[in-house]
């Protein structure tokens, strides 16, 4: 499942082709993805200008001149692909539509934006821009980890009294939005905290140290175009490269990369998900 860096990478890639441009034609090629698509979606999109393209957690929102916002979730295999001419960006010839091209947006600048999703776990919806934050998929989300609200004081307070393992706590989207399995593993290694340690038994200073670690890992991952393990592609079709910088994720049985550690990365399962960590330097 794409995490915050992958979604942010896609958002940034779409900006030159979409923001400020009019959707001259929308082609909705099936009635549903993970859930039914909104009624009259094609006609509601056609003729609308994209005013802004933003991200909330793992969702992209395109704010339209029609006072509606197109909400996009990539799911497990969803991709937003640019073809045609994207002003100031690149040119890639428009190719014939494929079987899993479910929503196609032609922009007045010459670009075509295609939502391709082989597994159909993705989602799209149209919601009034003024009340977008109240959408059922967004209303309960916690603060953005790269935003000002998410700071050391917030995290120390939020984890106080939590008896769950720290990894589970950081994956709770109500506590902090957008973090997923890969990046939590990487963050905990950088902070030297064992993923199994109970949240309420970690000293406040160590909890506070998680905030800069989270920001650093996410910032580095975004700069690398995210992590391409299976389906993730940037909007121009390129792979992400942060997987080459993993310190623990997917490295079970390999040496720890922390200087002077000498430990070996171990894999365990927590709540049905693989956790990678170094038992020697993460306590």
N, C-alpha and C positions, 0 to 999 in steps of 0.2 A: 504494500500500500504506500503510495507516495506520501512523504512527510513534508513538513514545512519547507525545507530547502528546495525540494523538487517542484512544489507548487509555486513558490516564489520565483523560481527560475523560469517556469512556463509563463507566469504573469508578465515578467519583464520582457520575455521574448515576444509576447503578443502586443505589447504597448505600441510599438511603431506602426503596426499594421491596423490597429483598431482605434486607438484613442484619437478623437477628433474626426473620425470618418463615419460615414453613413453606411448602414447595412442596406445595400440596394436590393438584395434578394436573399431570403432565408428558405432553405429547403430542409424540412423535418421529415425524415424518411421512414420513421416508425412511430408508433403511438407511445412507446414506453422505453425506458432504460431500466434502472433498478426499480423505479416507480414510474407511474404514468406521467408523461410530459404534460405541461399545462395546455388547456384548451386554447385553440387558436394561436399557438405559439409562433408559427411562421408569419402570420399576418401581423401579429403584435411586434415582431422584431423588424420586419421589412419597413424601411423608411426611417428607422430610429438612428440617431447619431449617438455614438459611444462617447460619453463625456469623461468617464474615468474608469480605470481598471484597478481594482484593489483586491487585497487578500485578507481573509479572516480565517485564522487557523489553517486548515487544509482546503479551504474553499476560495474560489475566485468569484468576484462580483463585478460585472460590467454595468455601470450606471448609465442609463439611457436617457435621451431627451424626452422620452415618453413618460418620464417619472417612474419608470419601472427599472428593476435591476435583474439582469440575467445571472442567476446563481449556478455555478458549475462545480461539480465534484468529480474528480478524475476516476475514483474507484480504484480497482486493482490494475486495470490494463488500459484505462482511458488515456488518449493523447490528443492534444490540440496541435494541429499541424498547419503551418503556413505554406501556401504555394502561391504562384503568381508573383506580382510585384508589390513588395512592401516598401513604402517610401523611406529612403534613407537607410535601408536595411539590407535586403538581398533580393535576388530574383531566382525563383525556382519554377520551372514550367508546371502549369496545372496539368495533372494527370487524370485519367478517367477515374470515376468514383469506384471505390472498392466495396465489398460486401458489408464490412463493418463500419463504413462511413455513415453515421446516423444523423448528424446535424451539420449542415454546410451553410456558411455565411459568406456571401460575396460582398466585398467592401468597395466603396466608390474610388478608393485609391488603387485598385487593381489587384488587391490581395484576396485570396480565398482562405477562410479559416474552417478547418474540418475537424469535427469531433469524431474520432475513431475509437471504438471500444469493443474489442472482441468478446469480452466476458459479460459486458453489459452490467457491471456493478457500479458504474458511474451514475451520475444524476444531473439533471438540469431542472431549473424552476424559474418562474418569473414572479417577482414580488415587488410591492410598492417600495421604492427606494427609501422613503421616509420611515418605513417601519421594518426595514430589512433585518435589523438586529434582533427583532422579535420573531424571526422565522424559526420554526421548531428545530432546525438543524444548527442554529446559531445562538439561540437565546440563553443556553446554559453554559456557554463556553467561558473559560477563565481568561485572564489577561494574556496579551501577546508577549512571548518571551523576549522579543526585541524592543518592546515598548517601555515607556517610562513608568507605568504602574507596576510592572514586574521588577522589583528590586529586592535587596537583601532583607529589608524589614518585612515586606510582604511575604516572602517565602518562609522566613523563620516563623512568622505568625501562622501561616497557613498549615505548616507541618506540625505545629505544636499539638500534642495529644493524639496524633495519628499513629495507630498501631500497625499499619500496613508496611511492608518492605518499601524502602525508598524508591526502588525502581517502579513498583506499582503506583506509588504516589505521583511520581513525575509523569506517568502515562495517563493519569486522570485528567481528561480534557477540561474538567470543571476547575481544576487547580491551575493549570497552565495550558494554553491552547497551542496545538500544532506539534508537540513533541511526540515522537514515535519510538518504536523499539530500537532501531539502529542508533539513533542519536542519543538516546538515554544511556545505552551501553557505553558509547564513546565519552559522554559527559562524566559518567561515574568513574571511569578509568582516569580521566584527567584530574578529577577531584580527589582520587585515592579513596573512594568510599565503596564498600562492598554493596552490591545490589540487593543482598539479602538482609542488610541491617535495617532494623525497625526505625521508622522515621522519627519517632519521639525519643529515640535513644542516641541521636546524633547531636553533638554539641552545636550550639548556635553559630559559632564561628565557622564550623565546617559546612553547615547548611548555607550560610552566607556565601561561602566560596563557590557554591554551585552556580550562582547567578552569573559571574563572569565566565565560568567554564561553559555554561549553556550558550551564552552570547558568542563566545569565541568559536565554538564548534559549529553553530548554525551559520555564522558569518563566513567561515572558511568553506563550508559546504555549498553555500549559495554562490560564492566566488568560483567554485569548481563546477558549477552547473548541476549540483545535486549528485546523487548516487544512482548509477544504472546497474541494477542487479538482474532485473528481468525485463520489465516493460518500459521503464522511464526513458523518455527522449525529450530533449529540449524542443521548443516550438519550431526550430529550423531543422529538426531531425537529428541533431548531434547527440551523442551520449554525454552523460555527466561523468565526472572523473573523481569524485570524492572517495569512491570505493578504494582507490589506490592509496588513500591516506588513513584507512581504518587502522586503529591501534589494537582493537580487540574484536570487533564484530567479524564473524566468519573465520577467525584465526585460531580455533581450538587446536591445542597440541603444539602451537608455535610459541617461540620465545616472546616474553613481554618486551615491548619496545621502550619502556621507561628506563632511562640511563641508570645503570647500577643495580637494577632489580634482580635479574636472573631467574624470575619466575616463568611459569608456563601458563598460557591462556587456557581457561577451562570453559566448557559449555555446560549449562544446567538449563532446566525448564522451569519457568515461573508463569503461572496462570496460562499455560498452554503455549507460551512463546519462548523462543531460544534466548538465553542470556549468556553473554560472553564477558568474562572478567578475569583478572589476575588475582588469585588468592594470596599471592605473596605481598603485593603492594596496595591492594584495596582492602581496607579494614573497616 
